[in-house]
Amino acid sequence: MAKSRKAVGRAEPKYNPMKSNVIQMGVVFIIIAALVLVYAAGVMK
């Protein structure tokens, strides 16, 4: 148990920061794009 936890602890810092940053950027970009599309659709109507 202790060994597996240590291994996971070592693996997480390497992978998670990059993946979480990419995911956050993607989510933020999608949200902004959706808001812009909704706003544009509202203006067009």
PDB file of N, CA, C and O in Angstrom:
ATOM      1  N   MET A   1       0.850  -1.206   0.000  1.00  0.00           N
ATOM      2  CA  MET A   1       0.000   0.000   0.000  1.00  0.00           C
ATOM      3  C   MET A   1       0.880   1.250   0.000  1.00  0.00           C
ATOM      4  O   MET A   1       0.690   2.164  -0.802  1.00  0.00           O
ATOM      5  N   ALA A   2       1.849   1.266   0.919  1.00  0.00           N
ATOM      6  CA  ALA A   2       2.708   2.449   1.059  1.00  0.00           C
ATOM      7  C   ALA A   2       3.487   2.695  -0.229  1.00  0.00           C
ATOM      8  O   ALA A   2       3.620   3.832  -0.684  1.00  0.00           O
ATOM      9  N   LYS A   3       4.003   1.601  -0.811  1.00  0.00           N
ATOM     10  CA  LYS A   3       4.794   1.754  -2.039  1.00  0.00           C
ATOM     11  C   LYS A   3       3.929   2.286  -3.179  1.00  0.00           C
ATOM     12  O   LYS A   3       4.336   3.192  -3.905  1.00  0.00           O
ATOM     13  N   SER A   4       2.735   1.718  -3.333  1.00  0.00           N
ATOM     14  CA  SER A   4       1.856   2.143  -4.423  1.00  0.00           C
ATOM     15  C   SER A   4       1.451   3.607  -4.236  1.00  0.00           C
ATOM     16  O   SER A   4       1.386   4.363  -5.205  1.00  0.00           O
ATOM     17  N   ARG A   5       1.182   4.004  -2.993  1.00  0.00           N
ATOM     18  CA  ARG A   5       0.810   5.400  -2.728  1.00  0.00           C
ATOM     19  C   ARG A   5       1.959   6.337  -3.078  1.00  0.00           C
ATOM     20  O   ARG A   5       1.748   7.395  -3.670  1.00  0.00           O
ATOM     21  N   LYS A   6       3.184   5.938  -2.707  1.00  0.00           N
ATOM     22  CA  LYS A   6       4.353   6.772  -3.024  1.00  0.00           C
ATOM     23  C   LYS A   6       4.523   6.886  -4.537  1.00  0.00           C
ATOM     24  O   LYS A   6       4.817   7.963  -5.056  1.00  0.00           O
ATOM     25  N   ALA A   7       4.336   5.771  -5.238  1.00  0.00           N
ATOM     26  CA  ALA A   7       4.480   5.763  -6.693  1.00  0.00           C
ATOM     27  C   ALA A   7       3.444   6.697  -7.318  1.00  0.00           C
ATOM     28  O   ALA A   7       3.754   7.469  -8.226  1.00  0.00           O
ATOM     29  N   VAL A   8       2.212   6.615  -6.820  1.00  0.00           N
ATOM     30  CA  VAL A   8       1.148   7.484  -7.333  1.00  0.00           C
ATOM     31  C   VAL A   8       1.483   8.937  -7.024  1.00  0.00           C
ATOM     32  O   VAL A   8       1.306   9.815  -7.868  1.00  0.00           O
ATOM     33  N   GLY A   9       1.969   9.186  -5.810  1.00  0.00           N
ATOM     34  CA  GLY A   9       2.334  10.551  -5.412  1.00  0.00           C
ATOM     35  C   GLY A   9       3.418  11.117  -6.307  1.00  0.00           C
ATOM     36  O   GLY A   9       3.395  12.301  -6.645  1.00  0.00           O
ATOM     37  N   ARG A  10       4.367  10.279  -6.693  1.00  0.00           N
ATOM     38  CA  ARG A  10       5.449  10.738  -7.575  1.00  0.00           C
ATOM     39  C   ARG A  10       4.936  10.966  -8.989  1.00  0.00           C
ATOM     40  O   ARG A  10       5.354  11.909  -9.661  1.00  0.00           O
ATOM     41  N   ALA A  11       4.030  10.103  -9.443  1.00  0.00           N
ATOM     42  CA  ALA A  11       3.540  10.179 -10.823  1.00  0.00           C
ATOM     43  C   ALA A  11       2.615  11.386 -11.017  1.00  0.00           C
ATOM     44  O   ALA A  11       2.651  12.030 -12.065  1.00  0.00           O
ATOM     45  N   GLU A  12       1.796  11.691 -10.022  1.00  0.00           N
ATOM     46  CA  GLU A  12       0.795  12.755 -10.177  1.00  0.00           C
ATOM     47  C   GLU A  12       1.392  14.131 -10.485  1.00  0.00           C
ATOM     48  O   GLU A  12       0.936  14.782 -11.425  1.00  0.00           O
ATOM     49  N   PRO A  13       2.394  14.600  -9.730  1.00  0.00           N
ATOM     50  CA  PRO A  13       2.920  15.944  -9.993  1.00  0.00           C
ATOM     51  C   PRO A  13       3.447  16.112 -11.414  1.00  0.00           C
ATOM     52  O   PRO A  13       3.371  17.204 -11.977  1.00  0.00           O
ATOM     53  N   LYS A  14       3.984  15.031 -12.001  1.00  0.00           N
ATOM     54  CA  LYS A  14       4.536  15.118 -13.356  1.00  0.00           C
ATOM     55  C   LYS A  14       3.421  15.289 -14.389  1.00  0.00           C
ATOM     56  O   LYS A  14       3.543  16.101 -15.307  1.00  0.00           O
ATOM     57  N   TYR A  15       2.343  14.530 -14.242  1.00  0.00           N
ATOM     58  CA  TYR A  15       1.306  14.495 -15.269  1.00  0.00           C
ATOM     59  C   TYR A  15       0.183  15.514 -15.032  1.00  0.00           C
ATOM     60  O   TYR A  15      -0.219  16.221 -15.957  1.00  0.00           O
ATOM     61  N   ASN A  16      -0.320  15.590 -13.800  1.00  0.00           N
ATOM     62  CA  ASN A  16      -1.508  16.400 -13.518  1.00  0.00           C
ATOM     63  C   ASN A  16      -1.384  17.881 -13.862  1.00  0.00           C
ATOM     64  O   ASN A  16      -2.311  18.421 -14.465  1.00  0.00           O
ATOM     65  N   PRO A  17      -0.292  18.575 -13.514  1.00  0.00           N
ATOM     66  CA  PRO A  17      -0.235  20.015 -13.800  1.00  0.00           C
ATOM     67  C   PRO A  17      -0.459  20.326 -15.272  1.00  0.00           C
ATOM     68  O   PRO A  17      -1.229  21.228 -15.602  1.00  0.00           O
ATOM     69  N   MET A  18       0.197  19.599 -16.153  1.00  0.00           N
ATOM     70  CA  MET A  18       0.053  19.855 -17.591  1.00  0.00           C
ATOM     71  C   MET A  18      -1.363  19.536 -18.054  1.00  0.00           C
ATOM     72  O   MET A  18      -2.001  20.349 -18.722  1.00  0.00           O
ATOM     73  N   LYS A  19      -1.852  18.351 -17.698  1.00  0.00           N
ATOM     74  CA  LYS A  19      -3.182  17.940 -18.143  1.00  0.00           C
ATOM     75  C   LYS A  19      -4.251  18.883 -17.594  1.00  0.00           C
ATOM     76  O   LYS A  19      -5.147  19.297 -18.329  1.00  0.00           O
ATOM     77  N   SER A  20      -4.163  19.224 -16.304  1.00  0.00           N
ATOM     78  CA  SER A  20      -5.171  20.092 -15.694  1.00  0.00           C
ATOM     79  C   SER A  20      -5.148  21.464 -16.357  1.00  0.00           C
ATOM     80  O   SER A  20      -6.204  22.050 -16.592  1.00  0.00           O
ATOM     81  N   ASN A  21      -3.953  21.989 -16.665  1.00  0.00           N
ATOM     82  CA  ASN A  21      -3.850  23.294 -17.318  1.00  0.00           C
ATOM     83  C   ASN A  21      -4.482  23.246 -18.700  1.00  0.00           C
ATOM     84  O   ASN A  21      -5.228  24.150 -19.078  1.00  0.00           O
ATOM     85  N   VAL A  22      -4.185  22.190 -19.457  1.00  0.00           N
ATOM     86  CA  VAL A  22      -4.747  22.050 -20.804  1.00  0.00           C
ATOM     87  C   VAL A  22      -6.265  21.937 -20.726  1.00  0.00           C
ATOM     88  O   VAL A  22      -6.983  22.570 -21.500  1.00  0.00           O
ATOM     89  N   ILE A  23      -6.747  21.126 -19.785  1.00  0.00           N
ATOM     90  CA  ILE A  23      -8.193  20.940 -19.626  1.00  0.00           C
ATOM     91  C   ILE A  23      -8.849  22.262 -19.235  1.00  0.00           C
ATOM     92  O   ILE A  23      -9.890  22.625 -19.782  1.00  0.00           O
ATOM     93  N   GLN A  24      -8.234  22.993 -18.275  1.00  0.00           N
ATOM     94  CA  GLN A  24      -8.803  24.272 -17.845  1.00  0.00           C
ATOM     95  C   GLN A  24      -8.857  25.245 -19.012  1.00  0.00           C
ATOM     96  O   GLN A  24      -9.873  25.909 -19.219  1.00  0.00           O
ATOM     97  N   MET A  25      -7.770  25.338 -19.780  1.00  0.00           N
ATOM     98  CA  MET A  25      -7.738  26.241 -20.934  1.00  0.00           C
ATOM     99  C   MET A  25      -8.817  25.849 -21.933  1.00  0.00           C
ATOM    100  O   MET A  25      -9.512  26.713 -22.467  1.00  0.00           O
ATOM    101  N   GLY A  26      -8.962  24.556 -22.189  1.00  0.00           N
ATOM    102  CA  GLY A  26      -9.971  24.079 -23.132  1.00  0.00           C
ATOM    103  C   GLY A  26     -11.375  24.406 -22.654  1.00  0.00           C
ATOM    104  O   GLY A  26     -12.208  24.867 -23.435  1.00  0.00           O
ATOM    105  N   VAL A  27     -11.645  24.171 -21.373  1.00  0.00           N
ATOM    106  CA  VAL A  27     -12.974  24.456 -20.814  1.00  0.00           C
ATOM    107  C   VAL A  27     -13.266  25.945 -20.889  1.00  0.00           C
ATOM    108  O   VAL A  27     -14.354  26.347 -21.303  1.00  0.00           O
ATOM    109  N   VAL A  28     -12.296  26.768 -20.488  1.00  0.00           N
ATOM    110  CA  VAL A  28     -12.481  28.223 -20.520  1.00  0.00           C
ATOM    111  C   VAL A  28     -12.722  28.684 -21.949  1.00  0.00           C
ATOM    112  O   VAL A  28     -13.604  29.506 -22.197  1.00  0.00           O
ATOM    113  N   PHE A  29     -11.936  28.156 -22.899  1.00  0.00           N
ATOM    114  CA  PHE A  29     -12.089  28.540 -24.312  1.00  0.00           C
ATOM    115  C   PHE A  29     -13.474  28.169 -24.822  1.00  0.00           C
ATOM    116  O   PHE A  29     -14.122  28.961 -25.507  1.00  0.00           O
ATOM    117  N   ILE A  30     -13.934  26.948 -24.484  1.00  0.00           N
ATOM    118  CA  ILE A  30     -15.256  26.488 -24.926  1.00  0.00           C
ATOM    119  C   ILE A  30     -16.349  27.371 -24.333  1.00  0.00           C
ATOM    120  O   ILE A  30     -17.294  27.739 -25.030  1.00  0.00           O
ATOM    121  N   ILE A  31     -16.226  27.714 -23.042  1.00  0.00           N
ATOM    122  CA  ILE A  31     -17.231  28.555 -22.378  1.00  0.00           C
ATOM    123  C   ILE A  31     -17.274  29.928 -23.033  1.00  0.00           C
ATOM    124  O   ILE A  31     -18.352  30.447 -23.321  1.00  0.00           O
ATOM    125  N   ILE A  32     -16.097  30.522 -23.272  1.00  0.00           N
ATOM    126  CA  ILE A  32     -16.038  31.848 -23.901  1.00  0.00           C
ATOM    127  C   ILE A  32     -16.639  31.781 -25.303  1.00  0.00           C
ATOM    128  O   ILE A  32     -17.421  32.650 -25.689  1.00  0.00           O
ATOM    129  N   ALA A  33     -16.273  30.745 -26.070  1.00  0.00           N
ATOM    130  CA  ALA A  33     -16.794  30.591 -27.428  1.00  0.00           C
ATOM    131  C   ALA A  33     -18.318  30.459 -27.396  1.00  0.00           C
ATOM    132  O   ALA A  33     -19.012  31.054 -28.221  1.00  0.00           O
ATOM    133  N   ALA A  34     -18.838  29.679 -26.444  1.00  0.00           N
ATOM    134  CA  ALA A  34     -20.286  29.492 -26.327  1.00  0.00           C
ATOM    135  C   ALA A  34     -20.965  30.818 -25.998  1.00  0.00           C
ATOM    136  O   ALA A  34     -22.000  31.146 -26.578  1.00  0.00           O
ATOM    137  N   LEU A  35     -20.384  31.588 -25.064  1.00  0.00           N
ATOM    138  CA  LEU A  35     -20.960  32.882 -24.692  1.00  0.00           C
ATOM    139  C   LEU A  35     -20.952  33.827 -25.883  1.00  0.00           C
ATOM    140  O   LEU A  35     -21.927  34.542 -26.114  1.00  0.00           O
ATOM    141  N   VAL A  36     -19.856  33.837 -26.644  1.00  0.00           N
ATOM    142  CA  VAL A  36     -19.760  34.708 -27.824  1.00  0.00           C
ATOM    143  C   VAL A  36     -20.817  34.314 -28.849  1.00  0.00           C
ATOM    144  O   VAL A  36     -21.474  35.179 -29.429  1.00  0.00           O
ATOM    145  N   LEU A  37     -20.982  33.011 -29.074  1.00  0.00           N
ATOM    146  CA  LEU A  37     -21.974  32.544 -30.049  1.00  0.00           C
ATOM    147  C   LEU A  37     -23.382  32.932 -29.598  1.00  0.00           C
ATOM    148  O   LEU A  37     -24.187  33.393 -30.408  1.00  0.00           O
ATOM    149  N   VAL A  38     -23.680  32.749 -28.316  1.00  0.00           N
ATOM    150  CA  VAL A  38     -25.008  33.106 -27.785  1.00  0.00           C
ATOM    151  C   VAL A  38     -25.229  34.607 -27.923  1.00  0.00           C
ATOM    152  O   VAL A  38     -26.307  35.043 -28.330  1.00  0.00           O
ATOM    153  N   TYR A  39     -24.209  35.401 -27.585  1.00  0.00           N
ATOM    154  CA  TYR A  39     -24.309  36.863 -27.693  1.00  0.00           C
ATOM    155  C   TYR A  39     -24.517  37.273 -29.149  1.00  0.00           C
ATOM    156  O   TYR A  39     -25.364  38.117 -29.442  1.00  0.00           O
ATOM    157  N   ALA A  40     -23.750  36.681 -30.056  1.00  0.00           N
ATOM    158  CA  ALA A  40     -23.867  37.007 -31.482  1.00  0.00           C
ATOM    159  C   ALA A  40     -25.260  36.633 -31.992  1.00  0.00           C
ATOM    160  O   ALA A  40     -25.873  37.393 -32.742  1.00  0.00           O
ATOM    161  N   ALA A  41     -25.756  35.471 -31.589  1.00  0.00           N
ATOM    162  CA  ALA A  41     -27.089  35.034 -32.011  1.00  0.00           C
ATOM    163  C   ALA A  41     -28.141  36.012 -31.493  1.00  0.00           C
ATOM    164  O   ALA A  41     -29.092  36.337 -32.204  1.00  0.00           O
ATOM    165  N   GLY A  42     -27.972  36.481 -30.260  1.00  0.00           N
ATOM    166  CA  GLY A  42     -28.917  37.439 -29.683  1.00  0.00           C
ATOM    167  C   GLY A  42     -28.876  38.762 -30.427  1.00  0.00           C
ATOM    168  O   GLY A  42     -29.919  39.380 -30.644  1.00  0.00           O
ATOM    169  N   VAL A  43     -27.694  39.206 -30.821  1.00  0.00           N
ATOM    170  CA  VAL A  43     -27.557  40.475 -31.547  1.00  0.00           C
ATOM    171  C   VAL A  43     -28.166  40.352 -32.937  1.00  0.00           C
ATOM    172  O   VAL A  43     -28.836  41.272 -33.406  1.00  0.00           O
ATOM    173  N   MET A  44     -27.935  39.214 -33.601  1.00  0.00           N
ATOM    174  CA  MET A  44     -28.448  39.014 -34.958  1.00  0.00           C
ATOM    175  C   MET A  44     -29.976  39.043 -34.957  1.00  0.00           C
ATOM    176  O   MET A  44     -30.591  39.604 -35.864  1.00  0.00           O
ATOM    177  N   LYS A  45     -30.584  38.436 -33.936  1.00  0.00           N
ATOM    178  CA  LYS A  45     -32.046  38.420 -33.861  1.00  0.00           C
ATOM    179  C   LYS A  45     -32.528  39.803 -33.442  1.00  0.00           C
ATOM    180  O   LYS A  45     -33.733  40.023 -33.314  1.00  0.00           O
TER     181      LYS A  45
END
